[in-house]
Amino acid sequence: MSSASAAPQKYQLFIDGQFVDSESGKTFKTPNPATGDTLAEVAEADKADIDKAVGAARRAFEGKWSKLSARDRGRLLYKLSQLIEQHSADLAALETADNGKPIKESLYVDLPQVVENFEYFAGWATKIEGETIPVPGKMFNYTLREPIGVCGQIIPWNFPLLMAAWKLAPALAAGNTVVLKPAEQTPVGAMELAKLIQEAGFPEGVVNIVPGYGETAGAALASHPGIDKIAFTGSTEVGKLIAKSAADNLTKVSLELGGKAPNIVFADSDIEQAVAGAMMGIFYNQGQVCCAGSRLFVEESVKDEFLGKLSDKAGKIAVGDPMNKSTQMGPQVSEEQLNRIKGYVDIAREEGATVVAGGATPQLEGAFQKGYFFSPTIFAEVKNSMRVAQEEIFGPVVSVISFKDEDDLIKQANDTIYGLSAGIWTKDITRAHRFAKEIKAGVIWINTYNMFNAASPFGGYKQSGYGREMGRHALDLYTQVKSVWVDLSGRPIGWFGK
Ligand code: ADP
């Protein structure tokens, strides 16, 4: 296991069980977003490497992997989960160095959830079953639930290792083989994971990991005729490109895309709890969360009190060195993202919103002056129709919108192209459950936010995507159903036999 503080690490592609250079010999550098220094130099996959990886995954799918028992597949996944747990401290440090998230989050949230996902799906390997169907007559009908085949998986940079776990664990539990492309901004965790996959003893070619750019490696993978399924997590814009290129081969697709979640505070809520929930909703992981509560609806009668408390707390967030255990917010992942966020601050001002907290880069010392930091930011006086309330910013930036009554609120909350998640803060349980039913989103949090568990499904309505990851629902994405009919009568069938 490599250390986060050492000189730039070098990583190769992981194809057919081996670490290899890219066919072109090209590499790319990935910076540490806290300082801008190079963290690692990584082999850059392109079409030729994707071809090789897909070929290896196909051979593994038709060869050793399909001959392994479900129990052995589960044991390999469980072994992997244990190896990850053993290396958690190093993996968390590397994840923080690569992505910028505070070490407290990598170590105590991301890594435990990575372990949990592999553990959970390890258990599923032996429990994927078909059914018997009560068809009429002297017929026996049953179903076989089979793996789909070779799966391409493209993941984003906001939770690099966790997204790899969400994708790999169910796919492998169900007996598929995989070509995984990590995001170019954060390839390190996946390459470290490749070492553990090799150590766990997965047959060669079952998992192939091919870092590279989206427009080259990603596009080559999504459009490859040799894959049976493509799973993608990322922006809605790229999700549409993936769906289009998959359409040419009718490759099966699952998408987990953007969001603009309403997080709703009613006057009857516990205001302290709601303020903490609003902070968790938007500032966690520097706001780089697809289910972030970025539209904060606050009931008019408590708006001033709520906003005062929220701004006060936002101003006290410890922003700085993500390796420091007391840091609450690290840098954004890249300069590009930082500039995008700054652009939205200008847009907010032009649209007539007011910036009541943050809105600029914080003053930091030494090496961190070159990092991609941005202060926790609150826009007030926002209308739901404004761009800052409709477009996904993907940063620590929240738009506060006030509302008067529940009908108006539901209409506004649902007035978005997205539908990934929503939160509500109220002591009125009737209202809370009514809201849960009426909001068009895949995940609802009542008096809480950002809760996840490997057993609970996650995914979007509307343009937030299709398919559900985690829980038993994830197995639907990675299996297909075969219906088998057996005659029990022993007689010729129908009128042709007469
Ligand atoms: P973001 O805009 O947040 O960086 P993206 O949706 O661009 O998110 O990226 C998510 C993942 O999709 C990354 O692994 C990236 O390399 C990949 N990607 C980007 N563009 C394409 C594309 N045209 N085809 C396939 N994958 C892509």
Boltz pocket constraint, residues with backbone or C-beta under 6 A from the ligand:
constraints:
  - pocket:
      binder: B
      contacts: [[A, 154], [A, 155], [A, 156], [A, 157], [A, 181], [A, 182], [A, 183], [A, 184], [A, 212], [A, 213], [A, 214], [A, 215], [A, 217], [A, 218], [A, 219], [A, 220], [A, 222], [A, 233], [A, 234], [A, 235], [A, 236], [A, 238], [A, 239], [A, 241], [A, 242]]
      max_distance: 6.0
